[in-house]
């Protein structure tokens, strides 16, 4: 994701949210493989927030942080 222009901190946050089974929530695995029936509301909210962030960044609504020179 950083190579695509997304900030590294959000890349790590999404990794923890969606795919890291050791330190994160691993929601992608739980939901796509049917390990959970209906995700709790707070998990759905986190996924929606992440999706909205990605969409806003992809459509230019967010700009990368300024770097100090």
MDTraj code that builds the backbone (N, CA, C; nanometers):
import mdtraj as md
import numpy as np

residues = "UNK UNK UNK UNK UNK UNK UNK UNK UNK UNK UNK UNK UNK UNK UNK UNK UNK UNK UNK UNK UNK UNK UNK UNK UNK UNK UNK UNK UNK UNK UNK UNK UNK UNK UNK UNK UNK UNK UNK UNK UNK UNK UNK UNK UNK UNK UNK UNK UNK UNK UNK UNK UNK UNK UNK UNK UNK UNK UNK UNK UNK UNK UNK UNK UNK UNK UNK UNK UNK".split()
xyz = np.array([
    [0.0802, -0.1199, 0.0000],
    [0.0000, 0.0000, 0.0000],
    [0.0847, 0.1268, 0.0000],
    [0.1955, 0.1326, 0.0743],
    [0.2755, 0.2545, 0.0684],
    [0.3239, 0.2860, -0.0731],
    [0.3547, 0.1838, -0.1513],
    [0.3976, 0.2084, -0.2900],
    [0.2858, 0.2719, -0.3723],
    [0.1613, 0.2493, -0.3316],
    [0.0465, 0.3080, -0.4018],
    [0.0106, 0.4461, -0.3470],
    [0.0877, 0.4941, -0.2486],
    [0.0637, 0.6276, -0.1963],
    [-0.0132, 0.6332, -0.0658],
    [-0.0483, 0.5189, -0.0112],
    [-0.1188, 0.5176, 0.1174],
    [-0.0173, 0.5298, 0.2306],
    [-0.0501, 0.6014, 0.3359],
    [0.0419, 0.6146, 0.4484],
    [0.0716, 0.4789, 0.5134],
    [0.1944, 0.4620, 0.5573],
    [0.2368, 0.3351, 0.6173],
    [0.1573, 0.3008, 0.7430],
    [0.1182, 0.4022, 0.8209],
    [0.0435, 0.3723, 0.9434],
    [-0.0928, 0.3123, 0.9118],
    [-0.1572, 0.3586, 0.8048],
    [-0.2852, 0.2990, 0.7670],
    [-0.2659, 0.1605, 0.7079],
    [-0.1569, 0.1395, 0.6399],
    [-0.1284, 0.0054, 0.5880],
    [-0.1184, -0.0934, 0.7027],
    [-0.0492, -0.0543, 0.8076],
    [-0.0344, -0.1418, 0.9242],
    [-0.1677, -0.1609, 0.9957],
    [-0.2444, -0.0541, 1.0084],
    [-0.3754, -0.0645, 1.0739],
    [-0.4664, -0.1610, 0.9979],
    [-0.4665, -0.1517, 0.8663],
    [-0.5503, -0.2421, 0.7868],
    [-0.4996, -0.3860, 0.7955],
    [-0.3691, -0.4019, 0.7982],
    [-0.3134, -0.5364, 0.8131],
    [-0.3590, -0.5981, 0.9453],
    [-0.3515, -0.5208, 1.0529],
    [-0.3960, -0.5711, 1.1829],
    [-0.5458, -0.6003, 1.1838],
    [-0.6234, -0.5154, 1.1224],
    [-0.7682, -0.5321, 1.1192],
    [-0.8099, -0.6535, 1.0368],
    [-0.7476, -0.6694, 0.9205],
    [-0.7993, -0.7667, 0.8251],
    [-0.7237, -0.8987, 0.8175],
    [-0.5916, -0.8994, 0.8335],
    [-0.5205, -1.0227, 0.7991],
    [-0.4182, -1.0741, 0.8996],
    [-0.3862, -1.0046, 1.0043],
    [-0.2820, -1.0517, 1.0969],
    [-0.3442, -1.1393, 1.2058],
    [-0.3257, -1.2727, 1.1978],
    [-0.3903, -1.3610, 1.2950],
    [-0.3236, -1.3603, 1.4330],
    [-0.1982, -1.3194, 1.4406],
    [-0.1265, -1.3247, 1.5683],
    [-0.1516, -1.2020, 1.6558],
    [-0.1491, -1.0825, 1.5973],
    [-0.1641, -0.9602, 1.6752],
    [-0.2897, -0.8819, 1.6410],
    [-0.3548, -0.9169, 1.5320],
    [-0.4699, -0.8395, 1.4868],
    [-0.6010, -0.9147, 1.4987],
    [-0.7028, -0.8595, 1.4355],
    [-0.8367, -0.9166, 1.4434],
    [-0.8615, -1.0229, 1.3362],
    [-0.7888, -1.0169, 1.2236],
    [-0.8003, -1.1169, 1.1173],
    [-0.9444, -1.1311, 1.0665],
    [-1.0129, -1.0191, 1.0528],
    [-1.1546, -1.0225, 1.0147],
    [-1.1786, -1.0800, 0.8757],
    [-1.0860, -1.0593, 0.7827],
    [-1.1038, -1.1141, 0.6485],
    [-1.1183, -1.2648, 0.6549],
    [-1.0307, -1.3290, 0.7281],
    [-1.0350, -1.4740, 0.7403],
    [-1.1636, -1.5197, 0.8085],
    [-1.1978, -1.4557, 0.9193],
    [-1.3162, -1.4962, 0.9954],
    [-1.4443, -1.4839, 0.9134],
    [-1.4567, -1.3760, 0.8396],
    [-1.5806, -1.3509, 0.7647],
    [-1.5849, -1.4317, 0.6353],
    [-1.4767, -1.4279, 0.5570],
    [-1.4787, -1.4960, 0.4269],
    [-1.4807, -1.6477, 0.4371],
    [-1.4272, -1.7009, 0.5455],
    [-1.4261, -1.8459, 0.5612],
    [-1.5389, -1.8956, 0.6506],
    [-1.6313, -1.8073, 0.6828],
    [-1.7491, -1.8478, 0.7584],
    [-1.7216, -1.8885, 0.9016],
    [-1.6147, -1.8356, 0.9611],
    [-1.5820, -1.8706, 1.0986],
    [-1.6668, -1.7924, 1.1985],
    [-1.7390, -1.6951, 1.1487],
    [-1.8317, -1.6183, 1.2314],
    [-1.9624, -1.6039, 1.1547],
    [-2.0733, -1.6204, 1.2226],
    [-2.2034, -1.6078, 1.1563],
    [-2.2278, -1.4637, 1.1132],
    [-2.2585, -1.3824, 1.2088],
    [-2.2815, -1.2406, 1.1829],
    [-2.1796, -1.1628, 1.2643],
    [-2.0970, -1.0822, 1.1968],
    [-1.9971, -1.0079, 1.2731],
    [-2.0633, -0.9094, 1.3689],
    [-2.0008, -0.8867, 1.4849],
    [-2.0539, -0.7879, 1.5783],
    [-2.0551, -0.6489, 1.5140],
    [-2.1424, -0.5645, 1.5624],
    [-2.1589, -0.4308, 1.5047],
    [-2.0289, -0.3516, 1.5039],
    [-1.9484, -0.3648, 1.6083],
    [-1.8248, -0.2867, 1.6125],
    [-1.7239, -0.3359, 1.5088],
    [-1.7265, -0.4631, 1.4728],
    [-1.6396, -0.5118, 1.3650],
    [-1.6861, -0.4564, 1.2314],
    [-1.8154, -0.4547, 1.2094],
    [-1.8700, -0.3986, 1.0858],
    [-1.8333, -0.2507, 1.0755],
    [-1.8433, -0.1786, 1.1860],
    [-1.8090, -0.0361, 1.1862],
    [-1.6621, -0.0150, 1.1512],
    [-1.5738, -0.0986, 1.2041],
    [-1.4316, -0.0856, 1.1728],
    [-1.4037, -0.1125, 1.0252],
    [-1.4692, -0.2133, 0.9707],
    [-1.4506, -0.2455, 0.8288],
    [-1.5035, -0.1322, 0.7414],
    [-1.6197, -0.0779, 0.7748],
    [-1.6745, 0.0338, 0.6976],
    [-1.5853, 0.1570, 0.7064],
    [-1.5320, 0.1855, 0.8239],
    [-1.4420, 0.2997, 0.8389],
    [-1.3177, 0.2806, 0.7517],
    [-1.2617, 0.1617, 0.7528],
    [-1.1447, 0.1343, 0.6697],
    [-1.1780, 0.1494, 0.5218],
    [-1.2930, 0.0989, 0.4805],
    [-1.3335, 0.1097, 0.3401],
    [-1.3539, 0.2552, 0.2997],
    [-1.4166, 0.3329, 0.3857],
    [-1.4366, 0.4748, 0.3554],
    [-1.3037, 0.5484, 0.3458],
    [-1.2108, 0.5157, 0.4333],
    [-1.0788, 0.5784, 0.4264],
    [-1.0125, 0.5458, 0.2930],
    [-1.0120, 0.4170, 0.2554],
    [-0.9486, 0.3766, 0.1296],
    [-1.0127, 0.4449, 0.0097],
    [-1.1441, 0.4517, 0.0097],
    [-1.2134, 0.5182, -0.1007],
    [-1.1825, 0.6671, -0.1068],
    [-1.1808, 0.7327, 0.0086],
    [-1.1533, 0.8767, 0.0081],
    [-1.0107, 0.9037, -0.0379],
    [-0.9184, 0.8189, 0.0000],
    [-0.7796, 0.8359, -0.0423],
    [-0.7681, 0.8097, -0.1929],
    [-0.8322, 0.7046, -0.2398],
    [-0.8250, 0.6683, -0.3815],
    [-0.8854, 0.7750, -0.4715],
    [-0.9835, 0.8471, -0.4217],
    [-1.0498, 0.9498, -0.5021],
    [-0.9945, 1.0892, -0.4768],
    [-0.8798, 1.0965, -0.4093],
    [-0.8124, 1.2236, -0.3935],
    [-0.8686, 1.3143, -0.2863],
    [-0.9548, 1.2629, -0.2017],
    [-1.0105, 1.3460, -0.0956],
    [-0.9120, 1.3619, 0.0197],
    [-0.8142, 1.2769, 0.0242],
    [-0.7102, 1.2872, 0.1273],
    [-0.5782, 1.3041, 0.0576],
    [-0.4935, 1.3836, 0.1143],
    [-0.3620, 1.4030, 0.0558],
    [-0.2588, 1.3485, 0.1530],
    [-0.1462, 1.3020, 0.0996],
    [-0.0416, 1.2520, 0.1881],
    [0.0072, 1.3636, 0.2803],
    [0.0547, 1.3285, 0.4003],
    [0.1044, 1.4302, 0.4910],
    [0.2265, 1.4998, 0.4330],
    [0.2428, 1.6268, 0.4679],
    [0.3590, 1.7023, 0.4240],
    [0.4836, 1.6448, 0.4891],
    [0.5919, 1.6377, 0.4131],
    [0.7173, 1.5926, 0.4710],
    [0.8045, 1.7128, 0.4997],
    [0.8748, 1.7070, 0.6109],
    [0.9626, 1.8182, 0.6487],
    [1.0859, 1.8173, 0.5600],
    [1.1278, 1.9340, 0.5192],
    [1.2492, 1.9429, 0.4360],
    [1.3581, 2.0174, 0.5072],
])
top = md.Topology()
chain = top.add_chain()
for i, resn in enumerate(residues, 1):
    res = top.add_residue(resn, chain, resSeq=i)
    for name in ("N", "CA", "C"):
        top.add_atom(name, md.element.get_by_symbol(name[0]), res)
traj = md.Trajectory(xyz[None], top)
